[in-house]
Amino acid sequence: QILVDNHALAMRGLVDENAVSDILRLVNRTVHEDTEIEYGVFLEGDLTPLVVARTKYQASKQSPREQFIESLAIDSALIEYELTGTKQRELVVDGQNVYEFVAHVILDGEDAGSVRYGVSTAPMVEAIESARAASRVNSNENIMALAVLGLLAIGLGYIVTRQQSRRITEPIGILTD
């Protein structure tokens, strides 16, 4: 959320000056330099897409630009909701789970547009699965270590008990002979 908020602040001046190429550069660079960002979009206040940047990874399976924008399901009701409430949502884009973060560029009290970045959940899911697998391995190693220690303790207890029982019963055996 911090990224889109900062970009919205930076874009206030760019939108005011109608510096489309600078907005394009900013969004493209952000998308292509961060491996977790799947797309970046800047929509004008009337919902016209000014910039649409997508990852190189997705280039082979991308839907056409218009279809992609439609798949984001951005309408005036969503814009109103974002202006008054939540600035993030979860959606599926080109078959991939994505968290979308949005910030609106406000000029003179009017919504001049919005910047949106879709962050893939895949790296997060992989990290969680990796942590689970590592946890299972560690847990299994700990259980094995405890089992070995337990068996050693039982064996040592058996040996000590047997020696003590001989020491106790030996004098009785001598008396009874």
C-alpha positions as CSV (number, residue, x, y, z in Angstrom):
1,Q,0.0,0.0,0.0
2,I,2.9,2.3,0.7
3,L,4.2,1.9,-2.8
4,V,0.9,3.0,-4.5
5,D,0.4,5.8,-2.0
6,N,3.9,7.2,-2.7
7,H,3.3,6.8,-6.5
8,A,0.0,8.6,-6.2
9,L,1.7,11.5,-4.5
10,A,4.4,11.6,-7.2
11,M,1.8,11.4,-9.9
12,R,-0.1,14.5,-8.7
13,G,2.4,16.7,-10.3
14,L,2.8,14.5,-13.4
15,V,-1.0,14.4,-14.0
16,D,-1.3,18.1,-13.4
17,E,1.4,18.7,-16.0
18,N,0.0,16.0,-18.3
19,A,3.4,14.2,-18.3
20,V,2.1,10.9,-19.7
21,S,5.6,9.6,-20.6
22,D,6.8,10.1,-17.1
23,I,3.8,8.2,-15.7
24,L,4.4,5.4,-18.2
25,R,8.1,5.2,-17.2
26,L,7.3,5.1,-13.5
27,V,4.7,2.4,-13.7
28,N,6.7,0.3,-16.2
29,R,9.9,0.5,-14.2
30,T,8.0,-0.5,-11.0
31,V,6.4,-3.5,-12.7
32,H,9.6,-4.7,-14.4
33,E,11.9,-4.2,-11.4
34,D,9.8,-6.0,-8.8
35,T,9.3,-9.7,-9.5
36,E,6.2,-9.9,-7.3
37,I,4.3,-7.2,-9.1
38,E,2.2,-8.7,-11.9
39,Y,0.8,-5.5,-13.3
40,G,0.6,-1.8,-13.0
41,V,-2.3,0.4,-14.3
42,F,-2.9,4.1,-14.3
43,L,-6.5,5.0,-15.0
44,E,-7.6,8.5,-15.6
45,G,-10.6,9.9,-13.6
46,D,-13.0,8.8,-16.4
47,L,-11.6,5.2,-16.1
48,T,-9.7,5.4,-19.4
49,P,-6.5,3.3,-19.1
50,L,-3.5,5.7,-19.6
51,V,-0.8,3.1,-18.7
52,V,-1.0,-0.7,-18.6
53,A,2.2,-2.5,-17.7
54,R,2.5,-6.2,-17.2
55,T,5.3,-8.5,-16.3
56,K,7.6,-10.1,-18.8
57,Y,6.7,-13.5,-17.3
58,Q,3.0,-13.0,-18.2
59,A,3.8,-11.7,-21.8
60,S,3.2,-15.1,-23.4
61,K,-0.2,-15.7,-21.7
62,Q,-1.5,-12.2,-21.6
63,S,-5.0,-11.4,-22.6
64,P,-5.3,-8.4,-24.9
65,R,-5.2,-5.0,-23.2
66,E,-8.9,-4.3,-23.4
67,Q,-9.8,-7.7,-22.1
68,F,-7.3,-7.4,-19.3
69,I,-8.8,-4.1,-18.2
70,E,-12.2,-5.6,-18.3
71,S,-11.0,-8.6,-16.2
72,L,-10.1,-6.1,-13.4
73,A,-13.8,-5.2,-13.2
74,I,-13.2,-1.5,-12.4
75,D,-16.4,0.5,-12.5
76,S,-17.6,3.7,-10.9
77,A,-19.1,1.9,-7.9
78,L,-15.7,0.4,-7.2
79,I,-14.0,3.8,-7.5
80,E,-16.5,5.3,-5.0
81,Y,-15.9,2.5,-2.6
82,E,-12.1,2.9,-2.9
83,L,-12.4,6.7,-2.3
84,T,-14.3,6.1,0.9
85,G,-13.0,2.7,2.1
86,T,-10.8,-0.2,1.3
87,K,-7.8,0.5,-1.1
88,Q,-7.0,-3.1,-1.7
89,R,-8.8,-6.2,-3.0
90,E,-8.0,-9.8,-4.0
91,L,-8.8,-11.0,-7.5
92,V,-7.9,-13.6,-10.1
93,V,-6.0,-12.1,-13.2
94,D,-5.1,-14.4,-16.0
95,G,-5.7,-17.4,-13.8
96,Q,-3.4,-16.1,-11.0
97,N,-4.4,-14.9,-7.5
98,V,-3.4,-11.3,-7.1
99,Y,-3.7,-8.7,-4.4
100,E,-4.5,-5.3,-6.0
101,F,-3.5,-2.1,-4.2
102,V,-4.8,1.2,-5.3
103,A,-4.3,4.9,-4.6
104,H,-6.2,7.8,-6.1
105,V,-4.5,10.9,-7.4
106,I,-6.6,13.8,-6.1
107,L,-6.1,17.2,-7.7
108,D,-8.1,20.2,-6.4
109,G,-10.5,17.9,-4.5
110,E,-11.3,15.9,-7.7
111,D,-10.3,12.3,-8.5
112,A,-7.8,12.7,-11.4
113,G,-7.1,9.0,-11.7
114,S,-5.8,6.0,-9.9
115,V,-2.7,3.9,-9.8
116,R,-3.1,0.2,-9.3
117,Y,-0.5,-2.5,-8.7
118,G,-1.3,-6.2,-8.7
119,V,1.0,-8.2,-6.5
120,S,1.1,-12.0,-7.1
121,T,0.3,-14.3,-4.2
122,A,2.5,-17.0,-5.7
123,P,5.8,-16.0,-3.9
124,M,3.9,-15.7,-0.6
125,V,2.3,-19.2,-1.1
126,E,5.7,-20.7,-2.0
127,A,7.3,-19.2,1.1
128,I,4.5,-20.5,3.3
129,E,4.8,-24.0,1.8
130,S,8.6,-23.9,2.1
131,A,8.3,-22.9,5.8
132,R,5.8,-25.7,6.4
133,A,8.1,-28.3,4.8
134,A,11.0,-27.0,6.8
135,S,8.9,-27.1,10.0
136,R,7.9,-30.7,9.3
137,V,11.5,-31.7,8.8
138,N,12.5,-29.9,12.0
139,S,9.6,-31.4,13.9
140,N,10.5,-34.9,12.6
141,E,14.1,-34.4,13.6
142,N,13.1,-33.2,17.1
143,I,10.8,-36.2,17.5
144,M,13.6,-38.6,16.5
145,A,16.1,-37.0,18.8
146,L,13.6,-37.2,21.7
147,A,12.9,-40.8,20.9
148,V,16.6,-41.7,20.9
149,L,17.1,-39.8,24.2
150,G,14.1,-41.6,25.6
151,L,15.4,-45.0,24.6
152,L,18.9,-44.2,26.0
153,A,17.3,-43.1,29.3
154,I,15.3,-46.3,29.4
155,G,18.4,-48.4,28.6
156,L,20.5,-46.6,31.2
157,G,17.7,-46.9,33.8
158,Y,17.5,-50.6,33.1
159,I,21.2,-51.1,33.6
160,V,21.3,-49.0,36.8
161,T,18.3,-50.8,38.1
162,R,19.7,-54.2,37.4
163,Q,23.0,-53.3,39.1
164,Q,21.1,-51.9,42.1
165,S,18.9,-55.0,42.3
166,R,22.0,-57.3,42.3
167,R,23.7,-55.2,45.0
168,I,20.5,-55.5,47.1
169,T,19.8,-59.2,46.5
170,E,23.4,-60.4,46.7
171,P,23.7,-60.3,50.5
172,I,20.3,-62.0,50.8
173,G,21.6,-64.8,48.4
174,I,24.7,-65.2,50.6
175,L,22.6,-65.5,53.8
176,T,20.3,-68.1,52.2
177,D,23.1,-70.4,51.0
